[in-house]
Amino acid sequence: MSLIQTQQDPNALIVKVVQTRLDAKIAVNFKEEMTKLINEGNHKLVLDLSGVDFIDSSGLGAIVTCLKVLGRKGDLVIAGVKNDVMTMFVLTRMDRVFQLFPNSEDAAKSLAA
Amino acid sequence: MAKIQFRIEGHLENVALVGQAINTICTSVCSTSTAYQVEIAVVEICNNIIEHAYAQSSGMIDIALLLNGTELQLEFTDTGAAMPERLEAAPTLDFDPEKREELPEGGMGLFLIDTIMDSSETRRIQETNVLTVRKQLRTRQ
C-alpha cells in the first residue's frame, strides 16, 4: 500500500499523502517512508495534505517526528490542508509550528534558497 | 432518546469505521465541524484502548452511543489491562513552537479528548474498563 507520492520541484521535494486518512494505522509506515526520504538528502520538503480528509494525533505526531529528524538542516512546510484537518492543527496548536500554504506550488516557493 | 451500540475488534484498522459512523450520527443534530471533532475524540479513545489496554492482549471494544436531544454520551468498554484513573488535572499540551527539538510527538490524544468532550469518567468494573464521555452538541443552525 503506497502512502506517498513524490515530485521534484526546483525548490523542494513535494510529498503528497495518497491516503485519505493519516492515522494510527499508517503512522509508523508513513514516518519510515518520510525518514528514508530525509536520510537520502531531501532536506526541503513540502507535505501535500490536499488528499487527506482525517488526521489523528498519531498522524500529526508522525509529521512532527519528520520535522525533528530534519532538525536545523532543513525545513518541512505543509500544503493543501482541508478545513476539517485544520481543526486538528489548531486544537493542538501545531498551526503555530508549521508553515501552512494553500497549495504545494506556493509552499515550494517559500523554500526557495 | 436514541441508543446505538457498536462492537469492533480492538485493531487499528477498525477504528476509522466507528469514528465515521458516529460522525454521521452526530451530524443529524449538530454542525459537521462539531461532529468531526467528536470523530477525533472517538478515534483517540479507541486508539488509546488498542495501544494501551490491549497492548499485551486482544479483545473487543464495545461502544454505546446515547443521544438524548443534543446531549451525547459515549461509553467505551474493553477487557484489556487496567487503564489509569482519570487524571486529577486536565492534560496539558505545553510547548514552545520555536523549539523544534522539544515538540511533542505523542501524548496529544488525552489532551484532545479532554478538550473536545465536556466530561469523562473512567471506571474499572471487575475485569473491564469503562470510559464514559459526554458532550452537549450545539444544534445545527
Chai-1 contact restraints between the chains, C-beta under 6 A:
chainA,res_idxA,chainB,res_idxB,connection_type,confidence,min_distance_angstrom,max_distance_angstrom,comment,restraint_id
A,R21,B,A16,contact,1.0,0.0,6.0,A-B,restraint_1
A,A24,B,L12,contact,1.0,0.0,6.0,A-B,restraint_2
A,A24,B,N47,contact,1.0,0.0,6.0,A-B,restraint_3
A,K25,B,L12,contact,1.0,0.0,6.0,A-B,restraint_4
A,K25,B,E13,contact,1.0,0.0,6.0,A-B,restraint_5
A,D56,B,V43,contact,1.0,0.0,6.0,A-B,restraint_6
A,S57,B,M108,contact,1.0,0.0,6.0,A-B,restraint_7
A,S57,B,G109,contact,1.0,0.0,6.0,A-B,restraint_8
A,G61,B,E105,contact,1.0,0.0,6.0,A-B,restraint_9
A,G61,B,G106,contact,1.0,0.0,6.0,A-B,restraint_10
A,V64,B,L103,contact,1.0,0.0,6.0,A-B,restraint_11
A,V64,B,E105,contact,1.0,0.0,6.0,A-B,restraint_12
A,T65,B,E105,contact,1.0,0.0,6.0,A-B,restraint_13
A,L67,B,R100,contact,1.0,0.0,6.0,A-B,restraint_14
A,D84,B,Y36,contact,1.0,0.0,6.0,A-B,restraint_15
A,L91,B,T115,contact,1.0,0.0,6.0,A-B,restraint_16
A,T92,B,M108,contact,1.0,0.0,6.0,A-B,restraint_17
A,R96,B,P97,contact,1.0,0.0,6.0,A-B,restraint_18
A,V97,B,P97,contact,1.0,0.0,6.0,A-B,restraint_19
